[in-house]
């Protein structure tokens, strides 16, 4: 501990014509002991104490409780990134693209199809379709794997020819139809298979359905979704989002989503690779359990849909994004970029406020490992995002002056939306399961 000097000793030192440097150092060190520097350990994500806040008033890095940089839940933010640690990209451990398992089994177009629809899956569909056909049709003709492959091939081909909305009779018409449809099977046979197509034993379904709303397609669904991560490793950017499969038939978990084009359908949670729109993981939303709404559903879904990933950046919208989700994902070595709702208690008032701010302006806030930005695209309206990958206040060049966080979010957010262009076969299976 430094030596404390009395007033008389200090005056004697000052009055000396040539004071020694040793005594001067004692004075300076004694004076410095009476104040707190306010500096904090950058590795500790904690708020400064009240004494620290009082003693550092006016300094750039200080945070006053009334300054607008503390959220309602007590989360402390800073106007600069002086307390923010640099982002280090975690190691992936895998090579993006098809897995070794998939590459070793691909020799032709047929082999690629068989990777996703295995022999086990085809056998299940064939056996359940024949079982239902015998029960419901007097002159049922047994379906084998060749018939089923032909049937599925025609469905895919109809999509290639952009035949959505057309009647099947048009596809088989002698004049306006396609010769390949007539050459593959008759129209009556196609209708016969469509009516009998099943993925489970319908007579045993009621008992299973009491515990599982997805009983009509559960076995096939799990076989198929289990294959998805085995065949492909996503790149450094993935998207977690919801997809609506259009459907207006009877279904206890059919959803109404007014912002979607179709509005009614079955909602699927999807983790998709941004570069290829590959559906790495899928899960069907089966509705509420009981009468109470689930609290924290977005966070739970995001955690489940990223299980097994590491060293990637997840992009999601404000349904999923919370500050606590960002921290949980960081512990799994996953970064997060996402829009966030203005009512989240962790956000500081200075970030939420948009009134009086000029258009195209940005306000940044920082914690130890997270950056938040409030961007005003037009006066009176702001957009909020947080990111654990971006650690600096970077604004892109251009007329709109968008922050880099928003530019990266816009680049990655469409990963799931692009799935609508390539997932017609999934729509077919869900329609067939719940239409009868």
MOVEN-V375243 format. One record per pair of residues at least 12 apart in sequence whose C-alpha atoms are under 8 Angstrom apart, sorted by the first residue. I is the first residue (numbers start at 1). J is the second residue. D is the distance in Angstrom with one decimal. If there is no record, write none. Layout:
I,J,D
I,J,D
//
This chain:
2,26,7.0
2,29,6.8
2,30,6.1
3,26,6.9
3,30,7.1
4,30,6.4
5,27,7.9
35,55,6.9
36,52,6.5
36,55,6.4
36,56,7.6
37,52,7.9
37,55,7.9
37,56,7.2
38,52,5.4
38,53,7.5
38,55,7.3
38,56,5.9
38,62,7.5
40,83,7.9
42,83,5.4
42,84,6.8
42,85,6.9
42,368,6.8
43,85,7.6
43,368,7.3
44,368,7.5
45,367,7.2
45,368,5.5
46,76,7.6
47,75,7.5
47,76,5.7
48,63,7.8
61,78,6.8
61,79,7.5
61,80,7.2
61,82,7.4
62,78,7.9
63,76,7.7
63,77,7.8
63,78,6.9
68,348,5.9
68,349,5.1
68,350,5.1
69,348,4.8
69,349,6.5
69,350,6.2
69,351,8.0
69,365,7.9
70,346,7.8
70,347,7.4
70,348,4.9
70,349,7.3
71,345,5.8
71,346,4.6
71,347,4.9
71,348,4.2
71,349,6.8
72,345,4.9
72,346,6.1
72,347,7.4
72,348,7.3
73,345,5.5
73,346,5.6
74,346,7.1
75,346,5.5
75,347,7.6
75,348,7.9
76,348,7.8
76,367,7.0
77,348,7.0
77,365,5.8
77,366,5.3
77,367,5.2
78,365,5.5
78,366,5.0
78,367,6.4
79,364,6.4
79,365,5.0
79,366,6.4
80,364,7.6
80,365,6.8
80,366,6.4
81,365,7.8
81,366,5.7
81,367,7.5
81,391,7.0
81,392,6.5
81,393,7.9
83,366,7.7
83,367,6.8
83,368,5.7
84,366,6.7
84,367,5.9
84,368,4.2
84,369,5.7
84,370,7.5
84,391,6.8
85,368,6.0
85,369,6.1
85,391,7.4
86,369,7.9
86,391,6.3
87,369,7.7
87,388,7.8
87,389,6.0
87,390,7.2
87,391,6.6
89,311,6.5
90,310,7.4
90,311,4.7
90,312,7.9
90,333,6.2
90,334,7.9
91,310,7.6
91,311,5.5
92,310,5.9
92,311,4.8
92,312,7.4
94,233,7.1
95,233,6.7
95,235,8.0
96,232,7.5
96,233,4.9
96,234,5.3
96,235,4.9
96,236,7.9
97,232,5.5
97,233,5.1
97,234,6.3
97,235,7.1
98,231,5.8
98,232,4.3
98,233,6.1
99,230,7.0
99,231,5.3
99,232,5.1
99,233,6.2
101,230,7.3
101,231,6.7
102,115,7.4
102,230,7.7
102,231,5.2
102,232,7.6
115,227,7.8
115,231,7.9
116,224,6.7
116,227,6.6
116,228,7.6
117,224,7.1
121,220,6.4
121,223,7.0
121,224,7.9
122,145,6.6
122,148,7.7
123,145,7.1
124,199,6.7
124,200,7.9
124,220,7.7
125,197,7.4
125,198,6.3
125,199,5.2
125,200,7.9
126,143,6.3
126,144,6.2
126,145,6.6
126,148,7.1
128,197,7.6
128,198,5.4
128,199,5.6
128,200,5.6
128,201,6.2
129,143,7.6
129,193,7.8
129,196,5.5
129,197,4.8
129,198,4.9
129,199,7.1
130,142,6.0
130,143,6.3
130,196,7.4
131,201,7.6
132,196,5.9
132,197,7.7
132,198,7.1
132,201,7.6
132,202,7.7
133,196,5.2
150,184,6.9
151,190,7.0
151,193,8.0
154,181,6.8
155,425,7.6
156,424,7.7
156,425,7.1
159,424,7.4
168,187,7.7
169,187,7.3
172,186,8.0
172,187,6.6
194,432,7.8
197,432,6.9
198,216,8.0
198,432,7.3
198,433,6.6
199,216,6.4
199,217,5.7
199,219,7.7
199,220,6.7
199,433,7.2
200,215,7.9
200,216,5.8
200,217,6.7
200,219,7.7
202,216,7.5
213,252,7.6
213,253,7.9
213,286,6.7
214,286,7.5
216,433,6.0
216,434,7.5
217,430,7.7
217,433,6.4
225,281,6.6
225,282,6.4
228,279,7.1
228,280,5.4
228,281,6.4
229,280,5.3
229,281,6.7
232,280,7.2
233,280,7.9
234,272,7.8
234,273,5.2
234,278,7.8
234,280,7.2
235,273,6.4
235,274,7.5
235,275,7.1
235,312,7.3
236,311,7.0
236,312,4.6
236,313,6.1
237,273,6.4
237,274,5.7
237,275,7.6
237,312,5.7
237,313,5.0
237,314,6.2
237,315,7.5
237,412,7.1
238,271,6.7
238,272,5.5
238,273,4.6
238,274,5.1
238,312,7.1
238,313,6.3
238,314,5.1
238,315,6.3
238,412,7.4
238,415,7.3
239,270,7.9
239,271,5.6
239,272,5.3
239,273,6.5
239,274,6.4
239,314,5.5
239,315,4.8
239,316,6.0
239,412,6.8
239,413,6.3
239,414,7.7
239,415,5.7
239,416,6.6
240,269,7.3
240,270,5.7
240,271,4.5
240,272,6.6
240,302,6.7
240,305,7.2
240,314,6.9
240,315,6.4
240,316,5.4
240,416,7.4
241,269,6.0
241,270,5.6
241,271,6.7
241,316,6.2
241,317,7.4
241,416,6.2
242,267,6.5
242,268,5.6
242,269,4.6
242,270,6.0
242,416,7.4
243,267,5.6
243,268,5.1
243,269,6.4
243,270,6.9
243,416,7.0
243,417,7.3
244,260,7.5
244,262,7.7
244,264,7.7
244,265,5.7
244,266,5.6
244,267,4.6
244,268,6.3
245,265,5.1
245,266,5.0
245,267,6.3
245,268,7.5
245,427,6.2
246,262,5.6
246,263,7.5
246,264,5.9
246,265,4.2
246,266,6.6
246,427,7.8
247,264,6.0
247,265,4.1
247,266,6.5
247,431,7.0
248,264,6.1
248,265,6.3
249,434,7.1
249,435,5.9
250,434,6.9
250,435,7.0
251,434,6.6
252,287,7.9
253,266,7.1
253,285,7.5
253,286,5.2
253,287,5.1
254,266,5.1
254,267,7.5
254,287,8.0
255,267,6.5
266,284,7.5
266,285,7.5
267,284,6.1
267,285,5.6
268,282,6.6
268,283,5.6
268,284,4.3
268,285,5.7
269,282,5.6
269,283,5.1
269,284,6.1
269,285,6.9
269,301,7.7
269,305,7.8
270,282,4.6
270,283,6.7
270,305,7.3
270,416,6.8
271,305,6.1
271,306,7.3
271,416,7.3
272,415,5.8
272,416,5.7
273,415,6.3
274,412,5.8
274,413,7.9
274,414,7.4
274,415,4.6
274,416,7.9
275,415,7.5
276,415,7.8
277,415,5.1
277,416,6.4
277,418,6.2
277,419,6.1
278,419,7.6
279,416,7.8
279,419,7.6
281,305,6.6
282,305,7.7
297,320,7.8
298,319,5.8
298,320,4.1
298,321,7.3
299,320,5.5
299,321,7.1
299,322,7.3
299,325,5.8
301,320,7.8
302,320,6.6
303,325,7.8
303,329,7.4
309,334,7.5
310,332,6.6
310,333,5.5
310,334,5.7
311,333,5.6
311,334,5.5
311,335,7.6
312,333,7.7
312,334,5.4
312,335,6.4
313,334,5.8
313,335,4.5
313,336,5.5
313,337,7.1
313,389,7.5
314,334,7.1
314,335,6.1
314,336,4.9
314,337,6.2
315,336,6.0
315,337,4.9
315,338,5.5
315,409,6.6
315,412,6.5
315,413,6.2
316,336,7.9
316,337,6.7
316,338,4.9
316,339,7.1
316,413,6.7
317,338,5.4
317,339,5.1
317,340,7.0
317,413,7.8
318,338,6.6
318,339,4.8
318,340,4.4
318,341,5.7
319,340,7.7
321,338,5.9
321,339,6.5
321,340,5.5
322,340,6.6
322,344,7.5
323,346,6.9
323,386,7.8
326,387,7.8
326,388,6.8
330,388,7.7
335,387,7.4
335,388,5.4
335,389,5.5
336,386,7.7
336,387,5.5
336,388,5.5
336,389,6.7
337,385,7.3
337,386,6.0
337,387,4.4
337,388,6.8
337,389,7.2
337,405,7.3
337,409,6.5
338,385,5.5
338,386,5.8
338,387,6.6
338,409,6.7
339,383,7.6
339,384,5.7
339,385,4.2
339,386,6.5
340,384,5.7
340,385,5.4
340,386,6.9
341,384,7.0
342,384,7.1
351,363,6.5
351,364,7.3
351,365,7.2
351,373,7.1
351,374,5.7
351,384,7.9
352,374,7.0
352,382,7.9
352,384,7.6
354,376,7.2
354,379,7.7
354,380,5.6
354,381,6.0
354,382,5.9
355,379,7.6
355,380,5.4
355,381,7.9
356,379,7.7
356,380,7.2
357,376,7.5
357,379,6.8
357,380,7.4
358,376,7.3
358,378,7.7
358,379,6.0
359,376,5.3
359,377,5.7
359,378,4.7
359,379,5.0
360,375,6.7
360,376,5.1
360,377,5.1
360,378,6.6
360,400,6.0
360,401,6.1
360,402,7.3
361,375,5.9
361,376,5.5
361,377,7.7
361,401,7.6
362,374,5.5
362,375,4.5
362,376,6.5
362,402,7.9
362,403,7.2
363,375,6.7
364,393,6.3
366,391,7.8
369,388,5.9
369,391,7.2
370,386,6.9
370,387,5.7
370,388,4.5
370,389,7.5
370,390,7.5
370,391,6.7
371,386,5.6
371,387,5.3
371,388,6.2
371,390,6.3
371,391,5.7
371,392,7.3
372,384,7.2
372,385,5.7
372,386,4.2
372,387,6.4
373,385,5.5
373,386,6.4
373,403,7.8
373,405,7.9
375,402,7.4
375,403,7.6
377,400,7.7
385,405,7.5
385,406,7.4
386,405,7.9
387,405,7.1
390,405,6.8
//
